[in-house]
Amino acid sequence: MKTPHHSKRSRAGFTLIELLAVILIIGILMTFLVPRILGAVEQANVTACKANMKEIFNGMMEYKTKYNRLPKHSGVRFFGSLVRDEVFEAVESDVKRLTCPGVEISFLELSNFPPEEWFTRDSFDIVDGGWSSYAGRDLDNYPLKKFPASGSEPLVADDNDGGMNHTTTTVVLWANGSVSTYELVILKDEGIIDPEETTLTVGPDSPVEALQKLSLD
């Protein structure tokens, strides 16, 4: 006698309860992971910004060797001269070093031009603070008597124009080649800026005396 065979149909898909459980688990994971992901992206941008600063300093050293002086221009044109005077090539990989990776290129004036025209002689007459999210040395008011110079003399920094380039960090390149940061929280704790402030101003009105030697134009 044959044993009765009971066929079992395999169940397709999820029940509504299982689906809701999966959505709930994903939501919980996202709550914990998203801030960490955003924090990792932010830190990566700060690291890339510091690397840009090092490359700018190397460019300034090469400029000094090649022309026996620093660029004559102030603000964005100070470091933009690295391209204008052919120390950096007018190619995307080089010219992108002249602006903070924490700010989208699309928010800058140079996005209206192809990278091979950024900071070149053809476009240099219209270069202003909108061409970079970095501020450069104000040589008109704060000339450098020698280079390399003191580690207390700034060359380039995040401009923080319209908000922080990085959420709480401002990266600064100094005239001795070192790169350091100002942290918004520490500045508040030290009473340098108001506890309600969300931006560290860079330029003539900066609460940090050293950063007054930089210009956004």
Buried (B, 14 or more C-beta within 10 A) or exposed (E): EEEEEEEEEEEEEEEEEEEEEEEEEEEEEEEEEEEEEEEEEBEEBBEBBBEBBBBBBBBBBEBBEEEEEBBEBBBBBBBBBBBBBEBBEBEEEBBBBBBBBBBEBEEBBBBEBEBEBBBBEEBBEEBEBBBBBBBBBBBEEBEBEEBBBEEEBBBBBBBBBEEBBBBBBBBBBBBBBEBBBBEBEEBBEEEBBEEEEEBBBBBEEBBBEBBBBBBBB
